[in-house]
Amino acid sequence: MWTERRTQAGSASGLAAGASHEVGGRGVYLVLSGAGECEGHPLKQYTTVYLEHGERTTLRASAATEFLHYGLPDLSDMQAAADHVRRNAGGRVANRLAYGRCLRN
């Protein structure tokens, strides 16, 4: 984990043929090799599974399968923070966002 927003990169995991693994949270799972299914959809090399906050799913392997997990940052409070700055700046704040950060003039 890299930041206070819980960004994660590159944790690899594998499943043996016939195994399954429940995953959840905001992130992307990339199939590096193998085969399987997720919610009735086939998994094969370079398939990605995207999950948002509060979502869970089960990855099932029909052959030995390797995954790479990227945990995405929690930005759920960014809009509320930008709205607060705009309301309390007395017109001195431009309505601009860059990389999720509110910019002051």
Backbone as a chain_set.jsonl record, in Angstrom:
{"seq": "MWTERRTQAGSASGLAAGASHEVGGRGVYLVLSGAGECEGHPLKQYTTVYLEHGERTTLRASAATEFLHYGLPDLSDMQAAADHVRRNAGGRVANRLAYGRCLRN", "coords": {"N": [[0.854, -1.161, 0.0], [0.593, 2.222, -0.832], [-0.254, 4.908, -0.245], [-2.21, 7.283, 1.73], [-4.658, 7.012, 0.617], [-4.944, 4.433, -0.017], [-3.765, 3.2, -2.278], [-2.62, 0.509, -4.198], [-0.224, -1.631, -5.737], [0.409, -4.191, -8.004], [0.218, -6.79, -6.595], [0.662, -10.13, -6.892], [-1.118, -13.17, -7.421], [-2.029, -16.631, -7.343], [-4.16, -19.238, -8.608], [-4.977, -22.611, -8.272], [-6.025, -25.116, -10.64], [-9.509, -25.517, -10.611], [-9.837, -24.191, -8.229], [-11.159, -21.422, -6.258], [-11.526, -17.904, -5.529], [-12.588, -15.36, -3.447], [-12.904, -11.922, -4.023], [-12.665, -8.406, -3.326], [-13.479, -4.877, -2.995], [-12.249, -1.654, -4.138], [-10.698, -1.95, -7.13], [-8.585, -3.463, -9.693], [-8.312, -6.531, -11.287], [-6.049, -8.38, -13.08], [-5.729, -10.914, -15.43], [-2.975, -12.852, -15.782], [-2.143, -15.297, -16.766], [-3.58, -18.474, -17.687], [-6.946, -19.774, -17.155], [-10.47, -19.362, -16.612], [-13.467, -18.387, -14.874], [-15.704, -15.675, -14.135], [-18.491, -14.645, -12.585], [-19.998, -15.87, -14.606], [-18.711, -15.029, -16.882], [-16.038, -15.546, -19.176], [-12.623, -15.983, -18.134], [-9.481, -15.195, -19.319], [-6.1, -14.914, -20.587], [-5.056, -11.606, -20.046], [-7.595, -10.649, -19.477], [-9.553, -8.355, -17.621], [-10.893, -7.601, -14.403], [-12.943, -5.349, -12.916], [-13.636, -3.779, -9.879], [-15.74, -1.865, -7.8], [-16.03, 0.248, -4.842], [-17.314, -1.617, -2.142], [-18.167, -3.708, -3.739], [-18.082, -7.213, -4.473], [-16.742, -10.271, -5.732], [-16.317, -13.57, -7.155], [-13.491, -15.219, -8.278], [-12.887, -17.861, -10.419], [-10.923, -20.631, -11.21], [-10.296, -22.597, -14.042], [-8.093, -23.706, -15.01], [-4.655, -23.672, -13.976], [-4.102, -20.462, -12.795], [-2.88, -17.15, -12.94], [-3.021, -14.007, -11.332], [-2.844, -10.427, -11.326], [-3.096, -7.846, -9.055], [-4.353, -4.592, -8.785], [-4.839, -2.152, -6.532], [-7.102, 0.438, -6.366], [-7.141, 3.994, -5.718], [-8.94, 5.479, -2.97], [-11.202, 7.764, -3.649], [-13.499, 8.814, -2.76], [-14.187, 10.966, -1.122], [-13.39, 13.26, -2.426], [-14.972, 15.009, -4.089], [-16.699, 16.156, -2.225], [-14.859, 17.583, -0.666], [-13.883, 19.442, -2.551], [-16.243, 20.858, -3.111], [-16.692, 22.008, -0.604], [-14.469, 23.752, -0.377], [-15.014, 25.51, -2.517], [-17.44, 26.687, -1.615], [-16.595, 28.047, 0.67], [-14.652, 29.886, -0.042], [-15.242, 32.401, -0.904], [-15.466, 33.17, -3.619], [-12.865, 33.194, -4.555], [-11.804, 30.907, -5.533], [-11.112, 29.014, -8.309], [-13.174, 27.078, -10.453], [-11.85, 24.507, -10.829], [-10.386, 21.319, -11.222], [-7.631, 19.22, -10.836], [-6.03, 16.239, -11.251], [-7.505, 15.333, -9.091], [-7.154, 17.226, -7.106], [-8.008, 20.231, -5.555], [-7.495, 23.362, -6.918], [-6.175, 26.438, -5.855], [-6.596, 29.924, -6.576]], "CA": [[0.0, 0.0, 0.0], [1.489, 3.356, -0.995], [-0.714, 6.218, 0.18], [-3.351, 7.332, 2.646], [-5.859, 6.672, -0.15], [-4.897, 2.983, -0.138], [-3.34, 2.744, -3.592], [-1.775, -0.681, -4.159], [0.17, -2.034, -7.087], [1.14, -5.373, -8.362], [0.296, -8.005, -5.798], [0.313, -11.262, -7.747], [-1.598, -14.361, -6.73], [-2.371, -17.696, -8.276], [-5.172, -20.218, -8.238], [-4.845, -23.92, -8.911], [-7.211, -25.523, -11.401], [-10.627, -25.904, -9.773], [-9.912, -23.339, -7.031], [-11.834, -20.138, -6.402], [-11.077, -16.905, -4.563], [-13.47, -14.192, -3.377], [-12.166, -10.664, -3.976], [-13.538, -7.257, -3.145], [-12.859, -3.571, -2.855], [-11.987, -0.899, -5.352], [-9.472, -2.422, -7.742], [-8.588, -4.162, -10.97], [-7.609, -7.805, -11.308], [-5.604, -8.692, -14.439], [-5.331, -12.312, -15.603], [-1.683, -12.954, -16.472], [-2.119, -16.576, -17.488], [-4.574, -19.427, -17.224], [-8.319, -19.65, -17.622], [-11.484, -19.563, -15.59], [-14.672, -17.597, -15.084], [-16.123, -14.737, -13.102], [-19.888, -14.256, -12.792], [-20.466, -16.39, -15.876], [-17.903, -14.505, -17.988], [-14.757, -16.257, -19.228], [-11.362, -15.331, -17.811], [-8.34, -15.702, -20.082], [-4.979, -13.985, -20.489], [-5.298, -10.159, -20.188], [-8.928, -10.231, -19.032], [-9.541, -7.57, -16.392], [-12.114, -7.54, -13.607], [-12.947, -4.091, -12.172], [-14.585, -3.735, -8.764], [-15.894, -0.565, -7.137], [-16.21, 0.127, -3.392], [-18.447, -2.411, -1.7], [-18.455, -4.832, -4.632], [-17.342, -8.45, -4.275], [-16.993, -11.297, -6.741], [-15.486, -14.76, -7.003], [-12.702, -15.631, -9.438], [-12.798, -19.322, -10.441], [-9.924, -21.096, -12.171], [-10.49, -23.914, -14.66], [-6.704, -24.126, -15.195], [-3.803, -22.867, -13.102], [-4.298, -19.085, -13.239], [-2.183, -16.112, -12.182], [-3.651, -12.688, -11.366], [-2.151, -9.268, -10.786], [-4.107, -6.973, -8.459], [-4.052, -3.175, -8.598], [-5.824, -1.494, -5.669], [-7.295, 1.818, -6.808], [-7.274, 4.905, -4.585], [-10.258, 5.862, -2.48], [-11.425, 9.185, -3.951], [-14.909, 9.061, -2.475], [-14.413, 12.241, -0.445], [-12.79, 14.366, -3.183], [-15.963, 15.979, -4.538], [-17.167, 16.888, -1.044], [-13.811, 18.535, -0.29], [-13.868, 20.514, -3.552], [-17.448, 21.659, -2.884], [-16.474, 22.772, 0.625], [-13.533, 24.838, -0.684], [-15.731, 26.49, -3.343], [-18.425, 27.383, -0.785], [-15.972, 28.842, 1.723], [-13.546, 30.698, -0.545], [-15.693, 33.74, -1.267], [-15.243, 33.476, -5.031], [-11.441, 33.219, -4.902], [-11.371, 29.591, -6.016], [-11.591, 28.657, -9.649], [-13.87, 25.803, -10.514], [-10.928, 23.63, -11.548], [-9.822, 20.168, -10.537], [-6.566, 18.559, -11.582], [-5.552, 15.074, -10.53], [-8.252, 15.181, -7.864], [-6.821, 18.231, -6.107], [-8.63, 21.529, -5.812], [-6.455, 24.381, -7.098], [-6.536, 27.799, -5.409], [-6.012, 31.029, -7.36]], "C": [[0.904, 1.229, 0.0], [1.027, 4.636, -0.324], [-1.846, 6.119, 1.181], [-4.643, 6.992, 1.93], [-5.873, 5.203, -0.544], [-4.602, 2.489, -1.557], [-2.398, 1.557, -3.423], [-1.391, -1.043, -5.59], [0.834, -3.39, -7.065], [1.225, -6.523, -7.399], [-0.217, -9.163, -6.649], [-0.176, -12.423, -6.885], [-1.981, -15.399, -7.774], [-3.44, -18.608, -7.708], [-4.879, -21.514, -8.982], [-6.128, -24.227, -9.682], [-8.281, -26.02, -10.439], [-10.796, -25.049, -8.523], [-10.687, -22.063, -7.325], [-11.354, -19.212, -5.293], [-12.031, -15.719, -4.606], [-12.611, -12.944, -3.212], [-13.153, -9.515, -3.817], [-12.755, -5.975, -3.001], [-12.592, -2.922, -4.187], [-10.656, -1.334, -5.943], [-9.701, -3.097, -9.079], [-7.765, -5.434, -10.801], [-7.323, -8.143, -12.764], [-5.17, -10.148, -14.487], [-4.03, -12.33, -16.406], [-1.574, -14.228, -17.291], [-3.212, -17.473, -16.917], [-5.954, -19.159, -17.79], [-9.261, -19.897, -16.455], [-12.726, -18.773, -15.915], [-14.938, -16.722, -13.876], [-17.54, -14.293, -13.443], [-20.421, -14.687, -14.162], [-19.702, -15.895, -17.095], [-16.545, -15.206, -17.988], [-13.59, -15.363, -18.8], [-10.281, -15.994, -18.647], [-7.242, -14.649, -19.992], [-5.4, -12.563, -20.89], [-6.749, -9.74, -19.959], [-8.757, -9.408, -17.762], [-10.911, -7.634, -15.732], [-11.995, -6.279, -12.762], [-14.024, -4.149, -11.094], [-14.565, -2.348, -8.144], [-16.044, -0.822, -5.636], [-17.45, -0.704, -3.08], [-18.794, -3.59, -2.588], [-17.553, -6.015, -4.29], [-17.678, -9.388, -5.419], [-16.092, -12.481, -6.453], [-14.812, -15.078, -8.328], [-12.538, -17.145, -9.348], [-11.846, -19.745, -11.555], [-10.294, -22.469, -12.72], [-9.143, -24.528, -15.028], [-5.884, -23.287, -14.222], [-3.785, -21.434, -13.645], [-3.541, -18.123, -12.328], [-2.86, -14.77, -12.416], [-2.683, -11.64, -10.846], [-3.232, -8.319, -10.291], [-3.56, -5.558, -8.328], [-5.168, -2.578, -7.741], [-5.91, -0.027, -6.05], [-7.547, 2.729, -5.615], [-8.727, 5.203, -4.24], [-10.418, 7.368, -2.674], [-12.842, 9.613, -3.583], [-15.169, 10.404, -1.804], [-13.921, 13.453, -1.23], [-13.814, 15.411, -3.615], [-16.482, 16.804, -3.364], [-16.139, 17.92, -0.607], [-13.765, 19.707, -1.265], [-15.078, 21.43, -3.38], [-17.289, 22.541, -1.652], [-15.553, 23.969, 0.361], [-14.234, 25.916, -1.507], [-16.707, 27.326, -2.507], [-17.776, 28.373, 0.163], [-14.867, 29.77, 1.246], [-13.981, 32.089, -0.975], [-15.373, 34.115, -2.702], [-13.793, 33.464, -5.463], [-10.947, 31.902, -5.482], [-11.966, 29.336, -7.387], [-12.25, 27.289, -9.581], [-13.037, 24.84, -11.354], [-10.488, 22.49, -10.653], [-8.75, 19.57, -11.428], [-6.027, 17.43, -10.725], [-6.22, 14.959, -9.169], [-7.941, 16.212, -6.797], [-7.452, 19.554, -6.51], [-7.522, 22.572, -5.869], [-6.964, 25.732, -6.652], [-5.881, 28.819, -6.324], [-5.169, 31.898, -6.474]], "O": [[1.879, 1.277, 0.75], [1.873, 5.402, 0.137], [-2.373, 5.04, 1.452], [-5.644, 6.706, 2.589], [-6.726, 4.777, -1.323], [-5.138, 1.465, -1.98], [-1.484, 1.597, -2.598], [-2.143, -0.79, -6.531], [1.689, -3.688, -6.231], [2.251, -7.203, -7.381], [-1.373, -9.177, -7.071], [0.295, -12.627, -5.767], [-2.223, -15.075, -8.936], [-3.601, -18.731, -6.494], [-4.571, -21.505, -10.173], [-7.183, -23.66, -9.4], [-8.007, -26.839, -9.562], [-11.803, -25.174, -7.826], [-10.852, -21.67, -8.48], [-10.849, -19.657, -4.263], [-12.262, -15.138, -5.667], [-11.709, -12.905, -2.376], [-14.333, -9.647, -4.138], [-11.529, -5.983, -2.898], [-12.695, -3.557, -5.237], [-9.605, -1.119, -5.34], [-10.831, -3.277, -9.533], [-6.666, -5.412, -10.246], [-8.236, -8.19, -13.588], [-4.341, -10.577, -13.684], [-3.987, -11.884, -17.553], [-0.987, -14.238, -18.373], [-3.702, -17.254, -15.809], [-6.117, -18.424, -18.764], [-8.913, -20.539, -15.464], [-13.019, -18.513, -17.082], [-14.473, -16.982, -12.767], [-17.766, -13.644, -14.464], [-21.193, -13.967, -14.795], [-20.006, -16.292, -18.22], [-15.964, -15.436, -16.927], [-13.572, -14.162, -19.066], [-10.18, -17.221, -18.678], [-7.441, -13.6, -19.38], [-6.017, -12.355, -21.934], [-7.101, -8.589, -20.219], [-7.915, -9.724, -16.922], [-11.942, -7.711, -16.4], [-11.056, -6.145, -11.977], [-15.169, -4.517, -11.357], [-13.508, -1.738, -7.984], [-16.17, -1.969, -5.208], [-18.505, -0.513, -3.684], [-19.644, -4.401, -2.219], [-16.409, -5.838, -3.871], [-18.759, -9.314, -6.002], [-15.206, -12.403, -5.603], [-15.468, -15.192, -9.364], [-12.099, -17.66, -8.32], [-11.947, -19.279, -12.69], [-10.573, -23.395, -11.958], [-9.056, -25.72, -15.321], [-6.381, -22.289, -13.7], [-3.487, -21.218, -14.82], [-3.557, -18.262, -11.105], [-3.227, -14.432, -13.541], [-1.812, -11.933, -10.027], [-4.179, -8.019, -11.019], [-2.455, -5.348, -7.828], [-6.316, -2.508, -8.179], [-4.899, 0.675, -6.057], [-8.105, 2.292, -4.608], [-9.612, 5.18, -5.095], [-9.827, 8.156, -1.936], [-13.325, 10.649, -4.041], [-16.276, 10.933, -1.911], [-14.027, 14.576, -0.738], [-13.537, 16.605, -3.509], [-16.681, 18.012, -3.491], [-16.51, 19.026, -0.215], [-13.621, 20.854, -0.84], [-14.95, 22.649, -3.492], [-17.708, 23.698, -1.659], [-15.828, 25.076, 0.824], [-14.071, 27.105, -1.234], [-16.784, 28.543, -2.679], [-18.343, 29.431, 0.435], [-14.2, 30.391, 2.074], [-13.136, 32.888, -1.379], [-15.039, 35.268, -2.976], [-13.507, 33.703, -6.636], [-9.788, 31.798, -5.881], [-13.177, 29.434, -7.587], [-11.906, 26.457, -8.742], [-13.448, 24.414, -12.433], [-10.246, 22.682, -9.461], [-8.942, 19.431, -12.636], [-5.612, 17.655, -9.589], [-5.588, 14.54, -8.199], [-8.425, 16.083, -5.673], [-7.422, 19.938, -7.679], [-6.698, 22.651, -4.958], [-8.064, 26.136, -7.027], [-4.76, 28.619, -6.793], [-4.591, 32.88, -6.941]]}, "num_chains": 1, "name": "protein.A"}
